[in-house]
Amino acid sequence: MEEFKERLKKHTNHVHSVGSHCVTEETTKQALILPLLDILGFSPYDPTRVKAEYHADFLGVKTSERVDYALFCDGIPVMFIEAKAHAERLNNHAPQLSRYFNSSPGVAVAAITNGREWRFFTDLVNKNVMDGEPFLTVDFEQPVDEPLSQLYRFRFDQFKPDTVRSIAEESVYLAALKAALGACLRDIDADFVRFLATRANIQRTFTTKFLDGLAPIARKAVELTISDMVVSGLSVKPAEPTMEIAPIPIASAPAEPSGDVIKPDNDRIVTTAIEKQLFSVCQTALGDEVDIQPKDTESYFSILYQGKTNRWLLRYWGDKKRPVAEFGFDLSEQHRQVLEHAGLELAKGNAVYLPTPLDILRAAGTLRDALAFCIDDRNFAKPRKEETSAGWPSMRLRIHHYHMVGDTAR
């Protein structure tokens, strides 16, 4: 294989140095095409392997068709090659090549080349009918390692029609899937968001409104995931996840910030790296456009809406034996069931045990409900005296309409 690569490298340099001198088709054949065939083990001096001006008649369409070169293995034609001059473009010649290919059912591959660019075709769509698009393109003036390495399978002693078709399938499907994935990542639609949410085991009814709201988070998750993969390397096997839920958000969650921060005017207030990561994960879950701010105290760490101390979404005690996070509104029975189903253990009051900051992603819906509660000014208006004396419920209890905006169907 290394010797083969070295010969291809020399041929690439040869094409660069003499290509511009190949002004006719015949010169191109002699100087650029036949040398590559020789590298592939199809010696142009062996008529049992290479035959020029080979008859490729297709009765009923046109007779006396001749293809420039037919390559043989074990006495059977396996590849047709149509040659053009070095300066000639290849776009308009595929129909001519397809006539040659379609006339000989045993041929597995057809190629058209001007010596610098080679386009290889086969019959993936319809058996014995040449595809409209090449499955492999090799450009010796702009060489890429992967296409060049594919040529090794075209060597005389390696050539097998079934193997070539497998290469063609892999190349075509890989290109199609890559294009589809690229389109999904550039323009994230509802179907893609639904797919991610399903794989992430998000416990909500996937209404149009919910998917629209989740789309910016999904886009950010994709960006962060790609960034993480670029940094760590795509070939590195990811660590086994420690949670059963939300593989996409977990992979895309921000890396843990390092270093504790001591408040200058009070050394008893220490914002830990874990607390900073919790805030960052909450930002990811809620979106950057949401105005939430962190606030640390001697007793607990809070996440506040618009920095208002009475409008806290979450309070976190990370110094306990089992870290606890409390939500800023009264959890309904439905909320509790969903949180337990997501794998979180309930603590006293409106709290859950939170082993790691990433576990808050299990409660993303409940966190959004806490945000909705904080945004609504009615929940923080002081009740009039007559309302209180008449038995009007307190502010902490006037949230029944949020209980159905949680992690499940509204």
SELOVO-422144 format. One line per 10 residues: for each residue x, y, z of C-alpha. Coordinates in Angstrom, 1 decimal. Layout:
BEGIN
X,Y,Z ~ ...
***
This chain:
BEGIN
0.0,0.0,0.0 ~ 2.8,2.4,0.8 ~ 4.5,1.7,-2.5 ~ 1.2,2.3,-4.3 ~ 0.8,5.7,-2.5 ~ 4.3,6.7,-3.4 ~ 3.6,5.9,-7.1 ~ 0.4,7.9,-7.0 ~ 2.3,10.8,-5.5 ~ 4.8,10.8,-8.3
2.0,10.5,-10.8 ~ 0.4,13.6,-9.3 ~ 3.6,15.6,-9.7 ~ 3.8,14.2,-13.3 ~ 0.3,15.5,-14.1 ~ 1.2,18.9,-12.7 ~ 4.4,19.2,-14.7 ~ 3.3,17.9,-18.2 ~ -0.5,18.3,-18.2 ~ -0.5,21.7,-19.9
1.5,20.2,-22.8 ~ -1.2,17.5,-23.5 ~ -3.2,19.6,-26.0 ~ -4.7,16.6,-27.9 ~ -6.6,13.5,-26.8 ~ -3.9,11.2,-28.0 ~ -1.2,13.0,-26.1 ~ -3.3,12.9,-23.0 ~ -3.7,9.2,-23.4 ~ 0.0,8.5,-23.8
1.3,10.9,-21.1 ~ -1.4,10.8,-18.4 ~ -3.9,8.0,-18.8 ~ -1.8,5.0,-19.6 ~ 0.7,5.7,-16.9 ~ -2.1,5.6,-14.2 ~ -3.4,2.3,-15.7 ~ 0.1,0.9,-15.3 ~ 0.1,2.0,-11.7 ~ -3.2,0.1,-11.2
-1.6,-3.0,-12.7 ~ -3.4,-2.8,-16.0 ~ -0.3,-2.7,-18.2 ~ -1.1,-1.0,-21.5 ~ 1.4,-3.4,-23.1 ~ -0.6,-6.5,-22.0 ~ -3.6,-7.0,-24.4 ~ -5.1,-9.5,-22.0 ~ -5.6,-6.6,-19.5 ~ -6.0,-3.5,-21.7
-7.7,-3.3,-25.1 ~ -7.9,0.0,-27.0 ~ -10.8,0.9,-29.2 ~ -12.9,-1.9,-27.8 ~ -16.3,-2.6,-29.5 ~ -19.2,-1.7,-27.2 ~ -22.2,-2.1,-29.5 ~ -25.7,-1.6,-28.2 ~ -28.0,-3.0,-30.7 ~ -31.1,-0.9,-31.5
-29.4,2.4,-30.6 ~ -26.2,2.7,-32.5 ~ -23.7,0.3,-33.9 ~ -19.9,0.3,-34.2 ~ -19.5,2.0,-30.8 ~ -15.9,1.9,-29.6 ~ -14.8,2.8,-26.1 ~ -11.2,4.1,-25.8 ~ -10.1,1.5,-23.3 ~ -11.6,-1.7,-21.9
-9.9,-3.3,-18.8 ~ -10.0,-7.0,-18.4 ~ -9.7,-9.4,-15.5 ~ -9.7,-13.2,-16.2 ~ -10.8,-12.5,-19.8 ~ -13.9,-10.5,-18.8 ~ -14.2,-6.7,-19.4 ~ -14.7,-5.1,-16.0 ~ -14.1,-1.4,-16.7 ~ -14.6,1.0,-19.6
-12.6,4.2,-19.9 ~ -13.5,7.2,-22.1 ~ -10.6,9.6,-22.7 ~ -10.7,13.3,-23.4 ~ -8.0,15.9,-24.0 ~ -6.4,17.5,-20.9 ~ -8.1,20.8,-21.3 ~ -11.5,19.4,-22.1 ~ -14.3,19.5,-19.5 ~ -16.0,16.2,-18.7
-19.6,17.4,-18.0 ~ -21.0,16.8,-21.4 ~ -19.6,13.4,-22.1 ~ -21.4,11.1,-19.6 ~ -24.2,10.2,-22.0 ~ -21.6,8.8,-24.5 ~ -20.0,6.8,-21.7 ~ -23.3,5.5,-20.5 ~ -24.0,4.0,-24.0 ~ -20.8,2.0,-23.7
-21.5,0.9,-20.2 ~ -25.2,-0.1,-20.8 ~ -24.2,-2.2,-23.8 ~ -22.0,-4.6,-21.7 ~ -23.9,-6.0,-18.6 ~ -20.7,-7.6,-17.2 ~ -18.9,-4.3,-16.9 ~ -18.9,-3.0,-13.2 ~ -17.3,0.4,-13.7 ~ -17.1,3.1,-16.3
-14.7,6.1,-16.1 ~ -14.3,9.3,-18.0 ~ -11.1,11.2,-17.7 ~ -9.0,14.1,-19.2 ~ -5.9,12.8,-17.4 ~ -6.1,15.2,-14.5 ~ -9.7,14.4,-13.4 ~ -11.2,10.9,-13.2 ~ -14.9,10.3,-12.7 ~ -16.0,6.7,-11.9
-19.6,5.5,-12.4 ~ -21.5,2.3,-11.7 ~ -25.1,1.1,-11.7 ~ -26.5,1.5,-8.1 ~ -29.9,2.9,-9.1 ~ -30.8,0.5,-12.0 ~ -28.9,-2.7,-12.7 ~ -26.8,-2.5,-15.9 ~ -27.8,1.2,-16.4 ~ -25.1,3.7,-15.6
-25.9,6.1,-12.8 ~ -26.1,9.8,-13.7 ~ -23.6,10.9,-11.0 ~ -20.1,9.5,-10.3 ~ -19.6,7.6,-7.1 ~ -15.9,8.6,-7.0 ~ -14.0,11.6,-8.4 ~ -10.3,11.9,-8.3 ~ -8.6,15.2,-9.2 ~ -4.8,14.9,-9.5
-4.5,18.7,-9.6 ~ -6.2,19.0,-6.3 ~ -5.5,15.6,-4.7 ~ -7.3,14.5,-1.6 ~ -6.0,11.5,0.3 ~ -9.3,9.6,0.7 ~ -10.3,9.4,-3.0 ~ -6.7,8.6,-3.9 ~ -6.6,5.7,-1.4 ~ -9.8,4.3,-2.9
-7.9,3.7,-6.2 ~ -6.1,0.9,-4.4 ~ -9.3,-1.2,-4.8 ~ -9.1,-0.7,-8.5 ~ -5.8,-2.5,-8.9 ~ -5.8,-5.5,-11.2 ~ -5.0,-8.0,-8.4 ~ -7.6,-6.4,-6.1 ~ -10.4,-5.8,-8.6 ~ -13.7,-7.4,-7.7
-17.0,-6.1,-9.1 ~ -18.9,-6.7,-5.9 ~ -16.2,-4.9,-3.9 ~ -16.3,-1.9,-6.3 ~ -20.1,-1.7,-5.9 ~ -19.7,-1.8,-2.2 ~ -17.3,1.1,-2.4 ~ -19.7,2.9,-4.6 ~ -22.6,2.4,-2.2 ~ -20.6,3.6,0.7
-19.4,6.7,-1.2 ~ -22.8,7.7,-2.5 ~ -24.7,7.1,0.7 ~ -22.0,8.8,2.8 ~ -22.2,11.9,0.6 ~ -26.0,11.9,0.7 ~ -26.1,11.4,4.5 ~ -23.5,14.1,5.0 ~ -25.5,16.5,2.9 ~ -28.7,15.7,4.8
-27.0,16.1,8.2 ~ -25.4,19.3,7.1 ~ -28.8,20.7,6.0 ~ -30.3,19.6,9.4 ~ -27.6,21.3,11.4 ~ -27.7,24.5,9.3 ~ -31.5,24.8,9.4 ~ -32.9,22.9,12.4 ~ -36.5,22.1,11.8 ~ -39.3,20.7,14.0
-38.6,17.1,12.9 ~ -35.0,17.3,14.0 ~ -35.9,19.0,17.3 ~ -38.4,16.2,17.9 ~ -35.8,13.6,17.1 ~ -33.3,15.1,19.6 ~ -36.0,15.6,22.3 ~ -37.1,11.9,21.9 ~ -33.5,10.7,22.2 ~ -33.0,12.9,25.2
-36.1,11.4,26.9 ~ -37.5,14.9,27.6 ~ -40.8,14.3,29.4 ~ -43.1,16.7,27.6 ~ -45.9,16.5,25.0 ~ -44.2,17.6,21.7 ~ -46.6,20.3,20.7 ~ -45.7,22.8,18.0 ~ -45.3,25.5,20.7 ~ -43.0,23.4,22.8
-40.8,22.4,19.8 ~ -40.6,26.0,18.7 ~ -39.4,27.0,22.1 ~ -36.9,24.1,22.2 ~ -35.4,24.8,18.8 ~ -32.9,27.5,20.0 ~ -31.7,25.2,22.8 ~ -31.3,22.3,20.3 ~ -29.3,24.6,18.0 ~ -27.0,25.6,20.9
-26.7,21.9,21.9 ~ -25.6,21.0,18.3 ~ -23.1,23.8,18.2 ~ -21.6,22.9,21.6 ~ -21.5,19.2,20.7 ~ -19.7,19.8,17.5 ~ -17.3,22.1,19.3 ~ -16.6,19.5,21.9 ~ -16.1,16.8,19.3 ~ -13.6,19.0,17.4
-11.7,19.7,20.6 ~ -11.6,16.1,21.8 ~ -11.2,14.4,18.4 ~ -13.9,12.5,16.6 ~ -11.9,9.2,17.0 ~ -11.9,9.4,20.8 ~ -14.5,7.1,22.3 ~ -16.7,9.2,24.6 ~ -17.0,8.2,28.3 ~ -20.0,6.1,29.2
-22.8,8.4,30.4 ~ -23.6,8.2,34.1 ~ -27.3,9.1,33.5 ~ -30.0,7.4,31.5 ~ -31.5,10.7,30.2 ~ -30.7,13.4,27.8 ~ -27.6,12.3,25.8 ~ -27.8,15.3,23.6 ~ -28.0,18.0,26.4 ~ -25.4,16.2,28.5
-22.9,16.1,25.6 ~ -23.6,19.7,24.8 ~ -23.6,21.0,28.4 ~ -20.8,23.6,29.0 ~ -17.5,22.3,30.4 ~ -17.2,22.6,34.2 ~ -15.7,26.0,35.1 ~ -12.6,25.7,37.1 ~ -11.7,27.5,40.3 ~ -13.7,28.8,43.3
-14.4,32.5,43.7 ~ -14.3,34.2,47.1 ~ -16.3,37.3,47.5 ~ -13.9,40.2,48.3 ~ -15.9,41.8,51.1 ~ -17.0,38.5,52.7 ~ -14.7,35.5,52.7 ~ -17.5,33.3,54.0 ~ -19.2,33.5,50.6 ~ -17.4,31.2,48.2
-18.9,30.5,44.8 ~ -17.7,27.1,43.8 ~ -16.9,25.7,40.4 ~ -19.9,23.4,40.8 ~ -22.2,26.3,41.4 ~ -20.8,28.2,38.4 ~ -21.4,25.1,36.3 ~ -25.0,24.8,37.6 ~ -25.7,28.4,36.5 ~ -24.2,27.7,33.1
-26.2,24.5,32.6 ~ -29.4,26.4,33.5 ~ -28.5,29.1,30.9 ~ -28.2,26.3,28.3 ~ -31.6,24.8,29.3 ~ -33.4,28.2,29.3 ~ -31.6,30.0,26.5 ~ -29.2,32.9,26.5 ~ -31.9,35.4,25.8 ~ -33.5,34.8,29.3
-32.4,37.2,31.9 ~ -31.3,35.1,34.8 ~ -28.4,35.9,37.2 ~ -26.5,34.0,39.9 ~ -26.4,35.1,43.5 ~ -24.4,33.4,46.2 ~ -24.9,33.8,50.0 ~ -23.3,32.2,53.0 ~ -26.1,29.6,53.2 ~ -27.0,28.8,49.6
-26.5,29.6,45.9 ~ -29.5,31.1,44.0 ~ -30.5,31.6,40.4 ~ -32.6,34.8,40.1 ~ -34.9,36.2,37.4 ~ -33.6,39.7,36.5 ~ -31.4,39.7,39.7 ~ -34.5,40.1,41.9 ~ -33.9,38.3,45.2 ~ -37.6,37.4,45.7
-37.9,35.9,42.2 ~ -35.6,32.9,42.5 ~ -36.0,30.0,40.2 ~ -33.6,27.7,42.1 ~ -31.7,27.5,45.4 ~ -28.9,25.1,45.7 ~ -27.1,23.7,48.7 ~ -23.9,22.0,47.4 ~ -22.1,21.7,50.7 ~ -24.5,19.1,52.0
-23.7,15.4,52.0 ~ -26.2,15.1,49.3 ~ -26.5,18.3,47.3 ~ -30.1,19.6,47.1 ~ -31.8,22.0,44.7 ~ -35.1,23.7,45.6 ~ -37.5,25.2,43.0 ~ -39.0,28.6,43.6 ~ -42.7,27.5,43.4 ~ -44.9,24.8,44.9
-44.5,21.6,43.0 ~ -47.7,19.9,42.0 ~ -48.1,16.2,42.3 ~ -47.7,16.0,38.5 ~ -44.4,17.8,38.7 ~ -43.2,15.3,41.4 ~ -44.2,12.3,39.3 ~ -42.4,13.6,36.3 ~ -39.2,14.4,38.3 ~ -39.2,10.9,39.7
-39.8,9.4,36.3 ~ -36.8,11.4,35.0 ~ -34.6,9.7,37.7 ~ -34.4,12.4,40.3 ~ -35.0,11.7,43.9 ~ -37.4,14.0,45.7 ~ -36.3,15.8,48.9 ~ -38.3,17.8,51.4 ~ -40.5,20.6,50.3 ~ -40.1,21.6,46.7
-36.6,20.2,46.3 ~ -34.8,17.3,44.6 ~ -31.4,15.8,45.3 ~ -29.0,16.9,42.6 ~ -25.8,14.7,42.4 ~ -24.3,16.8,39.7 ~ -25.2,20.1,38.0 ~ -25.9,18.3,34.8 ~ -28.8,16.5,36.5 ~ -30.8,19.7,36.4
-31.3,18.9,32.7 ~ -33.5,16.0,33.8 ~ -35.8,18.7,35.3 ~ -35.6,21.2,32.3 ~ -39.4,21.5,32.1 ~ -39.8,22.1,35.8 ~ -37.1,24.7,35.6 ~ -38.9,26.5,32.8 ~ -42.1,26.4,34.9 ~ -40.1,28.1,37.7
-39.1,30.8,35.2 ~ -42.7,31.2,34.1 ~ -43.7,31.7,37.7 ~ -41.0,34.3,38.3 ~ -41.9,36.2,35.2 ~ -45.6,36.5,36.1 ~ -46.0,39.7,38.2 ~ -49.3,38.5,39.7 ~ -47.4,36.0,41.8 ~ -45.6,38.8,43.6
-48.3,41.3,44.0 ~ -49.3,41.9,47.6 ~ -52.9,40.7,48.2 ~ -55.3,43.5,49.3 ~ -56.5,43.3,52.9 ~ -60.1,42.4,52.0 ~ -58.8,39.5,49.8 ~ -56.7,38.1,52.6 ~ -59.6,38.4,55.1 ~ -62.0,36.8,52.7
-59.7,33.8,52.4 ~ -57.9,34.7,49.2 ~ -55.0,32.3,48.8 ~ -51.5,33.5,49.5 ~ -49.0,34.4,46.8 ~ -47.2,31.1,47.3 ~ -50.3,29.1,46.6 ~ -51.6,31.2,43.6 ~ -49.8,29.1,41.1 ~ -52.3,26.3,40.2
-52.3,27.4,36.6 ~ -48.6,26.6,36.3 ~ -48.9,23.1,37.4 ~ -50.0,22.0,34.0 ~ -47.1,23.9,32.3 ~ -44.5,21.5,33.6 ~ -42.7,18.6,32.0 ~ -45.8,16.9,30.6 ~ -48.9,17.8,28.6 ~ -50.5,21.1,29.3
***
